Amino acid sequence: MRPVRSSVLCHLLPAPCSLALRSLVLVLLCITPRCQAVQAENVTVLEGGTAEISCRLQNYDGSIVVIQNPRRQTLFFNGTRALKDDRFQMVLFSTRLVRITLTNVSVLDEGGYFCQLYTDATHHQVATLSVSVPPETPTVEVKQEGVEGGEVKLACMSPRSKPAATLRWIRNGREIAGVESQQVDGKTFSVSNTIRLPVERKDNGAALSCEAFHPALGGQKRIRHYRLDVNFAPTVRIAPPSGILREGDSLSLTCSVSGNPLPKNIQWSKINESLPERAEISGPTFQISRLSQSHNGTYLCQAQNNYGRAADHYTLLVYDNVSLTTTVPPTPTTQPITSHPTTQPSTSHPTTQPSTSHPATLTLLTPIFAPKPSEPGAVVETHSAVPYAVIGGVLALLVFTVICVLIVTIWCSVRQKGSYRTREPILAWY
């Protein structure tokens, strides 16, 4: 009885049968030494890597072994190169195993590689080569610019992967839901995830990230970091100088400007007048040396970008150093007061009560009061006031001195009259 050919049995087995089951059936049925078989192993490799394609032989007796590519082009014939492609190399040819390598694998190399064994009847096995393409670090494309009070539209894109990569947007550790889309480009996929976010000025510079996941990355992920770019109109603020400005002082103003994009040009001007000749401008800094009252006025700092303009003003008031001298007249000096007898030539000792005050000189400097500016561009004004309290004190001193003189005068007069009356009985006795 003639043994059953393995090639016939292999064709009788259904196609969905697994490689292990078909191999087992072949082993059991090959009951004679002349039964030969070939087995192939599937391979998965990353693009750009090296694939090993193996054909396992059973009971090989020196028959012809041929390996073909997916286009059925013969690569090797019994170990001899048949196709001029240096990426393919025969690394092993034995009675049990035939192995070739393919370097720098691309998706175009994907497909079934045929291991054929020519005996009384030709039979073969197919080794399927699968190429996996991991995604590169995704890119972020701005679909719609963010403007204060509006929306920003961002797309995270992975242009090439196989199988298709998964993209996610993350902000502050939380995923942002977006719209995903895929496009097939030959054997690879282009993937994108688009989001829309309402934005305000405070969101400028906020951190986002787009993460790409793929089976070929082994649980790792590719991350693209991005910071929000929110456009808004500029703001301008002039920092006023502290203290009082007098003639001869120097003025230095700094104009603080913010905005996105940041204004490139800052303009200084003076309302209704041209800038002083001594004015020096260096970007946001405005300076005037040796101030005078002719520099008084309102100065403007202006800035603009594509989304608006802003200005702030500062009113300059320069004061001169005024010295006001007031001389207080001396207090009237009283002459010695002497009492004289009226009937007898008896004279009392003169009693004097001098009262003098030295002339007083008071020098008054014009006081200047400046309210503290409470807001940008506040008008800083100063006012002069006469020291009425000092003048009032001087007048009170004068009045007090006059009253004291009168009291002393009256007291001396009363005392003189009392002395005259006590001497009348003595004169009558004589």
C-alpha positions as CSV (number, residue, x, y, z in Angstrom):
1,M,0.0,0.0,0.0
2,R,1.4,3.3,-1.0
3,P,1.6,5.9,1.8
4,V,-0.5,9.0,1.7
5,R,1.4,12.1,0.4
6,S,1.8,14.9,3.0
7,S,1.1,17.4,0.3
8,V,-2.3,16.0,-0.4
9,L,-3.2,15.9,3.2
10,C,-2.1,19.4,3.7
11,H,-4.4,20.6,0.9
12,L,-7.3,18.7,2.4
13,L,-7.0,20.5,5.7
14,P,-9.2,23.6,6.0
15,A,-7.4,27.0,5.6
16,P,-8.4,28.4,9.0
17,C,-6.6,25.5,10.8
18,S,-3.8,26.8,13.0
19,L,-0.2,26.2,12.1
20,A,0.2,23.9,15.2
21,L,-2.8,21.7,14.2
22,R,-1.6,21.3,10.7
23,S,1.9,20.4,11.8
24,L,0.5,17.8,14.2
25,V,-1.5,16.2,11.5
26,L,1.5,16.1,9.2
27,V,3.7,14.5,11.9
28,L,1.1,11.8,12.6
29,L,0.5,11.0,8.9
30,C,4.1,10.9,7.9
31,I,4.6,7.3,9.0
32,T,7.3,6.5,6.5
33,P,10.8,7.9,6.3
34,R,10.1,9.4,2.9
35,C,7.4,11.8,4.2
36,Q,8.7,15.4,4.0
37,A,7.1,18.6,5.3
38,V,7.9,22.3,5.6
39,Q,6.7,24.8,8.2
40,A,6.8,28.6,8.3
41,E,6.6,31.1,11.2
42,N,4.9,34.5,11.2
43,V,7.0,37.6,12.0
44,T,6.2,41.1,13.3
45,V,8.9,43.7,13.2
46,L,9.1,47.5,13.6
47,E,9.7,49.6,10.5
48,G,13.4,50.0,10.0
49,G,14.2,46.9,11.9
50,T,15.5,43.4,10.9
51,A,13.1,40.6,10.2
52,E,14.1,36.9,10.4
53,I,12.0,34.5,8.2
54,S,12.4,30.8,9.0
55,C,11.3,27.7,7.2
56,R,11.5,24.5,9.2
57,L,12.0,21.2,7.4
58,Q,11.0,17.7,8.3
59,N,12.7,14.5,6.9
60,Y,14.6,16.6,4.4
61,D,16.3,14.5,1.8
62,G,18.0,17.1,-0.3
63,S,15.0,18.2,-2.3
64,I,14.8,21.7,-3.7
65,V,13.9,24.5,-1.3
66,V,12.7,27.8,-2.7
67,I,11.9,31.0,-0.8
68,Q,9.7,33.6,-2.5
69,N,8.6,37.2,-1.6
70,P,4.9,38.3,-1.5
71,R,5.2,39.1,-5.2
72,R,6.2,35.5,-5.9
73,Q,9.7,36.5,-6.9
74,T,12.3,33.9,-6.0
75,L,14.7,35.1,-3.3
76,F,16.8,32.0,-2.8
77,F,17.0,28.7,-4.7
78,N,18.6,25.9,-2.5
79,G,20.6,28.6,-0.6
80,T,21.6,30.4,-3.8
81,R,20.6,34.1,-4.1
82,A,18.2,34.5,-7.0
83,L,17.1,38.2,-6.5
84,K,19.6,41.0,-6.4
85,D,18.4,42.7,-3.2
86,D,21.2,43.0,-0.7
87,R,18.8,43.5,2.2
88,F,18.0,39.8,2.0
89,Q,20.7,37.5,3.4
90,M,20.8,33.7,3.8
91,V,22.0,33.1,7.3
92,L,21.3,29.4,7.8
93,F,20.6,26.4,5.5
94,S,20.5,23.0,7.2
95,T,18.5,19.8,6.9
96,R,16.1,21.1,9.6
97,L,16.0,24.9,9.2
98,V,16.4,27.5,6.5
99,R,16.6,31.1,7.7
100,I,16.9,34.4,5.9
101,T,17.1,38.0,7.2
102,L,15.6,41.2,5.8
103,T,17.2,44.5,7.0
104,N,15.7,48.0,7.0
105,V,12.2,46.7,6.8
106,S,9.5,49.0,5.4
107,V,5.7,48.6,5.1
108,L,6.2,47.8,1.4
109,D,7.9,44.5,2.5
110,E,4.8,43.4,4.4
111,G,3.0,40.3,3.2
112,G,3.4,36.5,2.9
113,Y,6.8,34.9,2.2
114,F,6.6,31.4,0.7
115,C,8.7,28.4,1.9
116,Q,8.3,25.8,-0.9
117,L,9.6,22.2,-0.8
118,Y,9.8,20.4,-4.2
119,T,9.4,16.6,-3.8
120,D,7.2,14.2,-5.7
121,A,4.6,16.9,-5.3
122,T,5.2,20.6,-4.4
123,H,4.0,21.8,-1.1
124,H,4.6,25.1,0.7
125,Q,4.0,27.2,3.8
126,V,3.6,31.0,4.1
127,A,5.4,33.1,6.7
128,T,3.4,36.4,7.1
129,L,5.6,39.5,7.8
130,S,3.8,42.3,9.6
131,V,5.4,45.7,9.9
132,S,4.4,48.0,12.8
133,V,5.0,51.8,12.5
134,P,5.1,53.6,15.8
135,P,4.1,57.3,15.8
136,E,6.6,60.1,16.0
137,T,6.1,62.8,18.6
138,P,2.8,64.5,17.6
139,T,2.7,68.1,16.3
140,V,0.3,70.9,17.3
141,E,-1.3,73.0,14.6
142,V,-3.2,76.2,15.4
143,K,-6.4,76.1,13.4
144,Q,-7.8,79.3,14.9
145,E,-5.9,81.9,16.9
146,G,-7.0,82.7,20.4
147,V,-8.1,86.2,21.1
148,E,-9.2,87.5,24.5
149,G,-12.9,86.6,24.9
150,G,-12.9,84.2,22.0
151,E,-11.9,80.6,21.2
152,V,-8.7,78.9,20.2
153,K,-8.8,75.8,17.9
154,L,-5.9,73.4,18.2
155,A,-5.2,70.2,16.3
156,C,-2.9,67.5,17.6
157,M,-1.6,65.4,14.7
158,S,0.3,62.2,14.2
159,P,0.8,61.9,10.4
160,R,2.0,58.3,10.2
161,S,1.5,55.2,12.2
162,K,0.4,51.5,11.8
163,P,-1.9,50.6,13.4
164,A,-3.5,53.9,14.0
165,A,-2.2,55.8,17.1
166,T,-4.4,57.1,19.8
167,L,-4.1,60.8,20.7
168,R,-5.2,62.6,23.8
169,W,-5.2,66.3,25.0
170,I,-4.2,66.9,28.7
171,R,-4.5,70.1,30.8
172,N,-3.8,70.2,34.5
173,G,-3.8,66.4,34.6
174,R,-7.2,66.1,33.0
175,E,-8.1,64.9,29.5
176,I,-9.8,67.4,27.2
177,A,-12.4,65.9,25.0
178,G,-11.7,66.5,21.3
179,V,-12.8,65.3,17.8
180,E,-10.7,62.5,16.5
181,S,-10.3,61.7,12.8
182,Q,-8.3,59.1,10.7
183,Q,-7.1,59.0,7.2
184,V,-5.6,56.0,5.4
185,D,-2.4,56.7,3.4
186,G,-1.5,53.4,1.8
187,K,-0.7,51.0,4.6
188,T,-0.3,53.7,7.3
189,F,-2.7,56.0,9.1
190,S,-2.8,59.7,9.7
191,V,-4.6,60.6,13.0
192,S,-5.7,64.0,14.5
193,N,-7.5,65.2,17.6
194,T,-9.0,68.7,17.5
195,I,-10.2,70.8,20.5
196,R,-11.8,74.2,21.0
197,L,-11.1,76.2,24.2
198,P,-12.6,79.5,25.3
199,V,-9.7,81.8,26.3
200,E,-9.1,84.9,28.4
201,R,-6.1,87.1,29.0
202,K,-5.1,85.0,32.0
203,D,-4.9,81.8,29.9
204,N,-2.0,83.2,27.9
205,G,0.9,80.8,28.5
206,A,-1.2,78.0,30.0
207,A,0.4,74.6,29.6
208,L,-1.2,71.8,27.5
209,S,0.1,68.5,26.2
210,C,-0.8,66.1,23.4
211,E,0.0,62.4,24.1
212,A,0.3,59.7,21.5
213,F,-0.2,56.0,22.5
214,H,0.7,53.0,20.3
215,P,1.1,49.2,20.9
216,A,4.6,49.4,19.4
217,L,5.7,51.8,22.2
218,G,5.4,49.1,24.9
219,G,3.2,51.2,27.3
220,Q,5.2,54.4,26.8
221,K,3.9,57.5,25.1
222,R,5.1,60.3,22.9
223,I,4.3,63.8,24.3
224,R,4.2,67.2,22.7
225,H,4.0,70.1,25.1
226,Y,2.3,73.3,24.1
227,R,1.6,76.7,25.7
228,L,-1.5,78.7,24.8
229,D,-0.9,81.9,22.9
230,V,-3.8,84.3,23.6
231,N,-3.7,87.7,21.8
232,F,-5.0,90.8,23.7
233,A,-4.9,94.6,23.5
234,P,-2.1,96.3,25.4
235,T,-2.3,98.0,28.8
236,V,-0.2,101.0,29.7
237,R,0.7,102.4,33.1
238,I,3.0,105.3,34.0
239,A,4.7,104.9,37.4
240,P,4.7,108.5,38.9
241,P,7.8,109.7,40.8
242,S,7.6,110.0,44.6
243,G,8.1,113.2,46.5
244,I,7.8,116.8,45.4
245,L,9.4,118.1,42.2
246,R,11.0,121.6,42.3
247,E,12.9,123.6,39.9
248,G,16.3,122.1,39.2
249,D,15.2,118.5,40.0
250,S,15.2,115.7,37.4
251,L,12.1,113.8,36.2
252,S,12.2,110.2,35.2
253,L,9.0,108.3,34.1
254,T,8.8,104.7,33.2
255,C,5.9,103.4,31.0
256,S,5.0,99.8,31.8
257,V,3.4,98.1,28.7
258,S,1.9,94.7,28.4
259,G,0.1,93.0,25.6
260,N,0.2,90.1,23.2
261,P,1.9,90.6,20.9
262,L,3.9,93.1,22.9
263,P,3.9,96.6,21.2
264,K,7.1,97.3,19.6
265,N,6.9,101.1,19.6
266,I,6.1,103.3,22.7
267,Q,5.2,106.9,22.0
268,W,5.7,109.8,24.4
269,S,3.9,113.2,23.8
270,K,2.7,116.3,25.6
271,I,-0.9,117.4,25.4
272,N,-1.3,120.7,23.3
273,E,2.5,121.2,23.3
274,S,5.6,119.7,21.9
275,L,8.0,117.8,24.1
276,P,10.7,119.9,25.9
277,E,14.1,120.2,24.3
278,R,15.7,118.6,27.3
279,A,13.5,115.5,27.1
280,E,15.3,112.3,26.6
281,I,13.4,109.2,25.4
282,S,14.8,105.7,25.6
283,G,12.0,103.1,24.9
284,P,9.7,103.1,27.9
285,T,11.8,105.7,29.8
286,F,11.1,109.4,29.7
287,Q,13.6,111.9,31.4
288,I,13.9,115.6,31.8
289,S,16.9,117.1,33.6
290,R,16.9,120.4,35.4
291,L,13.1,121.0,35.6
292,S,11.5,124.4,35.4
293,Q,8.0,125.6,35.6
294,S,7.9,125.8,31.8
295,H,7.8,122.0,31.8
296,N,4.5,121.8,33.6
297,G,1.8,120.0,31.7
298,T,0.3,116.6,30.9
299,Y,2.5,113.9,29.3
300,L,1.1,110.8,27.5
301,C,2.5,107.4,27.0
302,Q,0.8,105.4,24.1
303,A,1.2,101.9,22.7
304,Q,-0.7,99.8,20.3
305,N,-0.8,96.3,18.6
306,N,-3.1,94.6,16.1
307,Y,-5.7,94.1,18.8
308,G,-6.1,97.6,20.2
309,R,-4.3,100.6,21.7
310,A,-3.9,102.1,25.2
311,A,-2.5,105.2,26.8
312,D,-1.8,106.7,30.3
313,H,-1.1,110.2,31.3
314,Y,0.9,112.1,34.0
315,T,0.5,115.7,35.0
316,L,3.7,117.4,36.0
317,L,3.7,120.3,38.4
318,V,7.0,121.9,39.2
319,Y,7.3,124.3,42.2
320,D,10.0,126.8,43.0
321,N,11.7,127.0,46.4
322,V,10.1,130.2,48.0
323,S,11.6,131.6,51.3
324,L,9.1,133.9,53.1
325,T,10.6,136.0,56.0
326,T,8.3,137.7,58.5
327,T,9.8,140.0,61.2
328,V,7.7,140.2,64.4
329,P,7.9,143.8,65.9
330,P,9.3,144.1,69.4
331,T,7.0,144.3,72.3
332,P,6.6,147.9,73.6
333,T,9.0,148.6,76.4
334,T,7.6,150.2,79.5
335,Q,9.5,153.1,81.2
336,P,10.2,153.0,84.9
337,I,7.2,153.9,86.9
338,T,7.9,156.3,89.9
339,S,5.3,157.5,92.6
340,H,5.5,161.1,93.9
341,P,4.0,162.6,97.2
342,T,1.1,165.0,96.6
343,T,1.3,167.3,99.7
344,Q,4.7,166.8,101.3
345,P,8.0,166.7,99.8
346,S,8.3,163.2,100.8
347,T,9.4,161.0,98.1
348,S,9.2,157.3,97.9
349,H,11.8,155.2,96.4
350,P,11.2,154.9,92.8
351,T,9.9,151.5,91.7
352,T,10.6,150.4,88.2
353,Q,9.0,147.5,86.4
354,P,10.9,147.0,83.1
355,S,9.3,144.7,80.6
356,T,11.0,144.2,77.3
357,S,11.0,141.6,74.6
358,H,13.5,141.1,71.9
359,P,12.6,141.4,68.3
360,A,11.7,138.0,66.8
361,T,12.4,137.0,63.3
362,L,10.5,134.0,61.8
363,T,11.5,132.5,58.5
364,L,8.6,130.6,56.7
365,L,9.1,128.2,53.8
366,T,6.2,127.7,51.5
367,P,4.8,124.3,52.5
368,I,3.8,122.0,49.7
369,F,1.3,119.2,50.0
370,A,1.0,116.4,47.4
371,P,-1.7,113.9,47.4
372,K,-0.5,110.3,47.0
373,P,-1.5,109.1,43.5
374,S,-4.0,106.3,43.8
375,E,-4.3,105.2,40.2
376,P,-2.3,105.2,37.0
377,G,-2.1,108.5,35.4
378,A,-3.5,110.3,38.4
379,V,-2.9,114.1,38.3
380,V,-0.4,114.9,41.0
381,E,-1.0,118.5,42.3
382,T,0.5,120.5,45.1
383,H,-0.8,123.5,47.0
384,S,0.8,126.3,49.0
385,A,-0.6,127.5,52.4
386,V,0.4,130.4,54.7
387,P,1.3,129.2,58.2
388,Y,-1.6,130.9,60.0
389,A,-1.0,129.0,63.2
390,V,2.5,130.4,63.6
391,I,1.2,134.0,62.9
392,G,-1.6,133.5,65.4
393,G,0.8,132.3,68.0
394,V,3.0,135.5,67.6
395,L,-0.1,137.7,67.9
396,A,-1.2,135.9,71.1
397,L,2.2,136.5,72.6
398,L,2.0,140.2,71.9
399,V,-1.5,140.4,73.5
400,F,-0.3,138.5,76.6
401,T,2.7,140.9,77.0
402,V,0.5,144.0,76.8
403,I,-1.9,142.6,79.4
404,C,1.0,141.8,81.8
405,V,2.3,145.4,81.5
406,L,-1.2,146.8,82.2
407,I,-1.6,144.6,85.3
408,V,1.8,145.7,86.7
409,T,1.0,149.4,86.1
410,I,-2.3,149.2,87.9
411,W,-0.7,147.3,90.8
412,C,2.0,150.0,91.2
413,S,-0.6,152.8,91.1
414,V,-2.8,151.2,93.8
415,R,0.2,150.7,96.0
416,Q,1.2,154.4,95.7
417,K,-2.2,155.7,96.8
418,G,-2.2,153.5,99.9
419,S,1.1,154.9,101.0
420,Y,-0.1,158.5,100.7
421,R,-3.2,157.9,102.9
422,T,-1.3,156.4,105.8
423,R,0.9,159.5,106.2
424,E,-2.0,162.0,106.5
425,P,-2.5,161.6,110.4
426,I,1.2,162.1,111.0
427,L,1.2,165.4,109.2
428,A,-1.9,166.6,111.2
429,W,-0.1,165.9,114.5
430,Y,2.8,168.1,113.6
